[in-house]
Amino acid sequence: MKPTSVALALATLVSLNTSEAVAQDAETAAELKAVMQQLQQLQQRVIELEQKLAEQSDSAATTTTTATTNATANQQVEQVAARRQAKSSALAARVERLDEDVQAAQNDPIRIGGAVRMQYKWEDYNDPLKDRGGDFEFDLVRIDYSGEIGDVVLSAQYRWFQYMDTVQHAWVGYNFSEQWQGQLGVTKVPFGITPYNSNSYFFSSNFYVGLEDDHDLGAKLLYRSSDWDFDVAFFKGDEMGGVNGLSPSKADRYAYDALGVRLAGEGLYDDPTALVAESNSVALRAARKYDLAADKSVEIGASWQFGDMNNGTDNIGERQAWAVHGVYNINRWTLMGQVTQYDYDMELAEQGIVVGAYAYYDTIPSKATLYSANLAYSLPVQWGPVTNLTFYNDFSLMTNKRFYTEDTVMNVLGVAVSAGGLYTYFDLVTARNQPFVGGSMSGDSKQTNTRFNVNIGYYF
């Protein structure tokens, strides 16, 4: 029963009793009146308590509702946060997987470099040039690519001259181990002292018969250790595709190759009428290296190559070459020496072999022996941007020339100056029957020519 009902019942009972009391005894009227007043006060107090209790009940209900609401809201926030955390974790895992995939698929950077070169020349065998004090001219622009794509190695170089453009090398390779590497493409023929049998801008006379820094199209396997170098290579043909190549001019190439047979009555610089090219060649090179002391080392090696000569239809001859070579280093000094012999055995009656490079043809004897001896001294300096001077003297001799009697001789006295990316050759060349110094490898001149040459190159 509610408190209000209790109060009303109590009041009714009291009222009945009071009426009876008044009828029986007037003396007790005043006392009953006082009791009545107390009961009324009590009734009023009960009503007030009831109202207060109702207010407290409403407040408690509101508090309970608010708490329930807050608990529900908190629960929803926690659920949203949990879902967001789950999504964030899933996204982070996906990003991590994508990053791993990118790292796995990412290629090592391909490095791009090159050079821009120009030169000054003065020649005592060129009267107009002498009269104007020499010429300063553009030499070349070149672009180099090198690096790795996955486990595959890349190296390529292309050159632009005033009068031609050509590939110097372009190959892909694979590192089978730290010592073994395979190469496929236009790659360097392993022969003689490497990388160059020379210190000067003009190479040695071996370069002009195709036996220094030559590149052909084929496959090569290299082995390198602290003690030994081994190279074995097979070349299908020269870098321009041989007789059947698509190049408009067979002489537009970087390094010298056999391009024809020089027939009787033809000039030394004439275009060939009997075309020929190298085919199916094999090259071998081995070198033993010794470290004699902290600043002293020696390398002794031998090279050999053999191949067919093809006219585009049939093999019409063979060629072979061999060399023994050595390099001795002590402190800042370097001494290089090489003996080379080559022989073209052709079915046609010939007066030499037509070779070509740098957009012109020349003639070399079909057989000859070459000797080279080079001495260099490297001097570190601190002259502004200049950090090193390399002084050198390169000597070449070509003798025992089939059908030709006069030797080819070239001596280059010079210095190479290093200054940051700038590398400059100062060369004084004295030569006889030497290309680019007023002669031909098959020339019979007894006159010695002189050329002063400054080649300035910025390499990047």
C-alpha positions in Angstrom: 0.0 0.0 0.0 1.2 3.5 -0.9 2.1 6.0 1.9 -0.8 8.3 0.9 -3.4 5.6 1.4 -2.1 4.8 4.8 -2.4 8.4 5.9 -6.0 8.8 4.6 -7.1 5.6 6.4 -5.4 6.8 9.6 -7.1 10.2 9.3 -10.6 8.6 8.8 -10.2 6.3 11.8 -9.1 9.2 14.0 -12.0 11.3 12.9 -14.6 8.6 13.8 -13.0 8.1 17.2 -12.9 11.8 17.8 -16.6 12.2 17.1 -17.5 9.5 19.6 -15.3 11.0 22.2 -17.0 14.5 21.8 -20.4 12.9 22.3 -19.3 11.0 25.5 -17.1 13.4 27.2 -16.8 17.2 26.5 -13.8 17.4 28.8 -11.7 15.6 26.5 -12.6 17.8 23.5 -9.6 20.1 23.9 -7.2 17.1 24.3 -8.6 15.5 21.2 -8.4 18.7 19.3 -4.7 18.9 20.1 -4.3 15.3 19.0 -6.2 16.1 15.8 -3.8 18.9 15.1 -0.8 16.6 15.7 -2.3 14.1 13.3 -2.8 16.7 10.7 0.8 17.8 11.1 1.8 14.2 10.8 -0.3 13.8 7.6 1.3 16.8 6.1 4.7 15.4 7.1 3.9 12.1 5.4 2.8 14.0 2.3 6.0 15.9 2.2 8.0 12.8 2.7 6.1 11.1 -0.1 6.9 14.0 -2.4 10.6 13.9 -1.5 10.7 10.2 -1.9 9.1 10.6 -5.4 11.7 13.2 -6.3 14.5 10.9 -5.1 13.0 8.0 -7.1 12.9 10.1 -10.2 16.5 11.3 -9.6 17.6 7.7 -9.1 15.9 6.6 -12.2 17.5 9.4 -14.2 20.9 8.5 -12.7 20.4 4.9 -13.6 19.3 5.8 -17.1 22.3 8.2 -17.5 24.7 5.5 -16.2 23.1 3.0 -18.5 23.4 5.4 -21.4 27.0 6.2 -20.6 27.8 2.5 -20.3 26.2 1.9 -23.7 28.0 4.8 -25.3 31.3 3.7 -23.8 30.7 0.2 -25.1 30.0 1.6 -28.6 33.1 3.7 -28.5 35.1 0.7 -27.5 33.6 -1.3 -30.3 34.4 1.4 -32.9 37.9 1.7 -31.5 38.3 -2.0 -31.7 37.1 -2.1 -35.3 39.4 0.8 -36.2 42.3 -0.9 -34.5 41.6 -4.1 -36.4 41.4 -2.2 -39.7 44.6 -0.3 -38.8 46.4 -3.6 -38.0 45.1 -5.1 -41.3 46.2 -2.0 -43.3 49.6 -2.0 -41.6 50.0 -5.7 -42.4 49.0 -5.1 -46.0 51.4 -2.1 -46.3 54.2 -4.3 -44.8 53.5 -7.0 -47.4 53.4 -4.5 -50.2 56.7 -3.0 -48.9 58.2 -6.5 -48.9 57.0 -7.1 -52.4 58.4 -3.7 -53.6 61.7 -4.4 -51.9 61.8 -7.9 -53.5 60.9 -6.5 -57.0 62.9 -3.3 -56.7 65.8 -3.0 -59.1 69.2 -1.7 -58.1 69.7 1.8 -59.7 71.0 1.9 -63.2 73.9 4.4 -63.1 74.1 6.8 -66.0 77.4 8.5 -66.8 79.3 9.7 -69.8 81.8 12.1 -71.1 82.2 15.2 -73.2 85.5 15.7 -74.9 87.3 18.2 -77.1 90.8 18.6 -78.3 93.5 20.8 -79.7 96.0 19.4 -82.3 99.0 20.6 -84.0 100.7 18.5 -86.8 104.0 19.2 -88.5 102.8 17.2 -91.6 99.8 19.4 -92.2 101.0 22.8 -93.5 97.6 24.6 -93.5 97.0 23.5 -89.9 100.5 24.6 -88.9 100.0 28.0 -90.5 96.9 28.7 -88.4 98.5 27.5 -85.2 96.7 24.2 -84.9 92.9 23.5 -84.5 90.7 23.3 -81.5 87.7 20.9 -82.2 84.9 18.9 -80.8 85.9 15.2 -80.1 82.8 13.3 -78.8 79.9 13.0 -76.5 79.3 9.6 -75.0 76.7 8.1 -72.6 77.3 5.1 -70.3 74.9 2.8 -68.6 75.9 0.4 -65.8 74.3 -1.4 -62.9 72.2 -4.4 -62.0 68.6 -5.5 -62.7 67.9 -8.3 -60.2 70.9 -10.6 -60.6 71.6 -9.5 -64.2 74.4 -7.0 -64.8 74.2 -4.3 -67.5 77.0 -2.3 -69.2 76.7 -0.2 -72.3 78.3 2.8 -73.9 77.4 4.8 -77.0 79.4 7.5 -78.7 78.7 10.5 -80.9 81.4 12.1 -83.0 81.1 14.9 -85.6 81.3 12.4 -88.4 79.6 9.2 -87.0 78.0 7.6 -84.0 78.5 4.0 -82.8 78.2 1.6 -80.0 81.4 1.0 -78.0 80.1 -1.9 -76.0 76.7 -3.2 -74.8 76.3 -6.4 -72.8 74.3 -8.1 -70.1 76.0 -10.4 -67.6 75.3 -12.7 -64.6 77.5 -13.1 -61.5 77.5 -16.8 -60.9 79.7 -16.3 -57.8 82.2 -13.7 -56.4 84.8 -15.1 -58.9 82.8 -16.1 -62.0 80.8 -13.8 -64.3 79.2 -14.4 -67.7 78.7 -11.7 -70.3 76.6 -11.7 -73.5 76.5 -9.0 -76.2 79.0 -6.6 -77.6 81.8 -7.3 -75.1 85.5 -6.8 -74.9 87.8 -9.3 -76.6 90.1 -10.7 -73.9 93.6 -10.1 -75.3 96.8 -8.6 -74.0 97.3 -6.2 -71.1 94.0 -5.1 -69.7 92.2 -2.8 -69.5 94.7 -1.0 -71.9 98.1 -1.7 -73.2 98.9 2.0 -73.1 98.7 5.2 -71.0 98.1 7.8 -73.6 95.1 9.0 -75.6 96.5 7.2 -78.7 96.7 3.7 -77.3 99.5 1.5 -78.7 99.9 0.3 -82.3 98.1 -2.9 -81.3 94.8 -0.9 -81.2 95.1 -0.1 -85.0 95.3 -3.8 -85.9 92.3 -4.7 -83.7 94.2 -6.2 -80.8 93.6 -3.6 -78.1 90.3 -2.5 -76.6 88.4 -4.3 -79.3 84.7 -5.3 -78.8 82.8 -8.0 -80.7 79.4 -9.7 -80.5 79.5 -12.9 -78.5 79.7 -14.5 -75.1 82.4 -14.5 -72.5 83.1 -16.2 -69.2 85.4 -14.5 -66.7 87.2 -15.7 -63.6 88.8 -13.3 -61.1 90.7 -14.0 -57.9 93.6 -12.4 -56.0 96.0 -14.7 -57.9 94.5 -15.5 -61.3 92.5 -14.0 -64.2 90.9 -16.3 -66.7 88.8 -15.4 -69.7 87.3 -17.6 -72.4 85.1 -16.2 -75.1 83.3 -17.1 -78.3 82.4 -14.3 -80.8 80.0 -15.0 -83.6 81.1 -11.9 -85.4 82.2 -8.2 -85.1 80.0 -5.6 -83.3 78.5 -4.4 -86.6 77.2 -7.8 -87.8 79.9 -8.6 -90.2 79.5 -8.5 -94.0 75.8 -8.9 -93.8 75.3 -6.2 -91.1 72.9 -3.4 -91.7 75.3 -0.5 -91.0 75.4 1.9 -94.0 79.2 2.2 -93.5 81.3 -0.6 -92.2 84.0 1.9 -91.1 81.7 3.6 -88.7 82.9 1.8 -85.6 84.9 2.5 -82.4 87.6 -0.2 -82.7 89.4 -1.6 -85.7 88.2 -4.8 -87.3 89.0 -6.6 -90.6 86.5 -5.6 -93.2 88.0 -6.8 -96.5 91.0 -8.1 -98.5 93.3 -5.5 -100.0 93.7 -6.5 -103.7 96.6 -5.5 -105.9 96.2 -2.1 -107.4 94.0 -0.7 -104.6 95.1 2.3 -102.5 95.8 1.9 -98.8 92.7 4.0 -97.9 90.3 2.8 -100.6 86.9 1.2 -99.8 87.3 -2.6 -100.0 86.0 -4.4 -103.1 86.4 -7.9 -101.6 84.5 -7.8 -98.4 85.4 -10.0 -95.5 84.6 -10.2 -91.7 85.6 -12.1 -88.6 83.4 -15.1 -87.8 83.2 -17.8 -85.2 86.2 -16.6 -83.2 87.5 -18.1 -79.9 89.6 -16.0 -77.5 91.5 -17.2 -74.4 93.5 -15.1 -71.8 95.2 -16.1 -68.6 97.2 -14.0 -66.2 99.0 -14.9 -62.9 99.2 -12.1 -60.3 101.8 -11.8 -57.5 101.9 -9.4 -54.6 105.6 -9.1 -53.8 105.2 -6.5 -51.1 102.8 -3.8 -49.9 103.8 -1.5 -52.8 105.1 -4.0 -55.3 103.2 -6.4 -57.6 103.7 -8.2 -60.9 101.3 -9.8 -63.5 102.4 -12.2 -66.2 100.0 -13.5 -68.8 99.4 -14.9 -72.2 96.5 -14.5 -74.8 95.4 -16.3 -77.9 92.6 -16.0 -80.4 91.6 -17.9 -83.5 88.7 -17.5 -86.0 87.4 -17.7 -89.6 87.2 -15.0 -92.2 83.9 -15.0 -94.0 82.7 -13.1 -97.1 79.1 -13.3 -96.2 78.6 -16.7 -98.0 81.7 -18.8 -97.4 84.8 -18.9 -95.2 87.7 -17.7 -97.3 90.4 -17.7 -94.7 91.5 -17.9 -91.1 93.1 -15.6 -88.6 95.0 -16.1 -85.4 96.9 -14.0 -82.9 98.9 -14.6 -79.7 100.6 -12.4 -77.1 102.7 -12.6 -74.0 102.5 -9.7 -71.6 103.4 -8.4 -68.2 102.8 -5.6 -65.8 105.1 -4.6 -63.0 104.1 -2.1 -60.3 106.4 -0.6 -57.7 105.3 2.3 -55.5 104.1 4.9 -58.0 105.8 3.4 -61.1 104.2 1.1 -63.6 106.0 -0.8 -66.3 104.1 -2.6 -69.1 105.5 -4.9 -71.8 103.9 -7.0 -74.6 104.9 -9.0 -77.6 102.2 -9.8 -80.1 102.0 -11.6 -83.4 99.0 -12.0 -85.8 98.5 -13.8 -89.1 95.6 -13.7 -91.7 95.8 -16.8 -93.9 93.6 -15.9 -96.9 92.6 -17.9 -100.0 92.6 -14.7 -102.1 95.8 -13.2 -103.4 96.1 -10.1 -101.2 98.3 -7.1 -100.5 97.1 -6.8 -96.9 93.9 -6.7 -94.9 91.4 -3.8 -95.0 90.5 -2.5 -91.6 88.1 0.3 -90.6 87.2 2.6 -87.8 86.4 6.2 -87.2 84.7 6.5 -90.6 87.7 5.7 -92.7 89.5 2.6 -94.1 93.1 1.7 -93.7 95.3 -1.3 -94.6 97.4 -3.5 -92.3 99.8 -6.2 -93.3 98.3 -9.7 -93.3 101.0 -10.7 -90.9 103.2 -8.8 -88.5 104.9 -8.7 -85.0 104.4 -5.9 -82.5 106.3 -4.9 -79.5 105.2 -2.4 -76.8 106.9 -1.0 -73.7 105.3 1.6 -71.5 106.5 3.4 -68.4 104.3 5.6 -66.1 104.7 7.5 -62.9 101.7 8.7 -60.8 102.2 11.8 -58.7 99.5 12.9 -56.3 99.3 16.7 -56.0 97.1 19.4 -54.4 97.1 22.2 -56.9 93.6 23.7 -56.6 91.3 21.2 -58.3 94.3 19.2 -59.7 94.8 16.0 -57.6 97.1 13.8 -59.8 99.6 13.9 -62.6 100.5 10.8 -64.5 103.7 11.1 -66.5 104.2 8.4 -69.2 106.1 7.3 -72.2 104.5 4.7 -74.5 106.5 3.0 -77.2 105.2 0.8 -80.0 107.1 -1.1 -82.8 105.5 -3.1 -85.6 107.9 -5.2 -87.7 108.2 -8.3 -89.9 105.3 -6.9 -92.0 104.2 -9.2 -94.8 104.7 -7.4 -98.2 105.9 -4.2 -96.5 109.4 -3.4 -95.5 109.3 -0.2 -93.4 108.5 -0.6 -89.7 105.7 1.2 -87.9 107.1 3.2 -84.9 105.2 5.3 -82.4 106.4 7.0 -79.3 104.1 9.1 -77.1 105.5 11.3 -74.4 102.9 12.8 -72.2 101.1 13.6 -69.0 97.6 13.1 -67.9 96.1 15.6 -65.5 93.2 14.7 -63.1 91.0 17.5 -61.7 87.7 16.3 -60.3 85.7 15.0 -63.3 88.1 16.7 -65.7 90.8 14.4 -67.3 93.2 15.9 -69.8 95.9 14.2 -71.9 98.9 16.2 -73.1 100.6 14.1 -75.8 103.6 14.7 -77.9 103.6 11.9 -80.6 106.5 11.0 -82.8 105.7 8.3 -85.3 106.3 6.7 -88.7 103.7 4.8 -90.7 101.2 5.3 -87.9 97.5 6.2 -88.4 96.4 9.6 -87.1 100.0 10.7 -87.2 100.3 11.1 -91.0 100.7 7.5 -92.0 99.3 4.0 -92.5 100.3 0.7 -90.8 101.2 -0.6 -94.3 103.0 2.6 -95.3 106.6 2.5 -96.5 107.6 6.0 -95.5 111.0 6.7 -94.0 109.9 10.0 -92.6 109.0 10.7 -89.0 106.0 12.9 -88.2 105.2 14.8 -85.0 101.8 15.6 -83.5 101.0 17.6 -80.4 97.6 16.8 -79.0 95.6 18.0 -76.0 92.4 16.0 -75.3 90.2 17.5 -72.6 87.4 15.4 -71.3 84.8 15.8 -68.6 83.7 12.4 -67.2 80.6 12.0 -65.1 
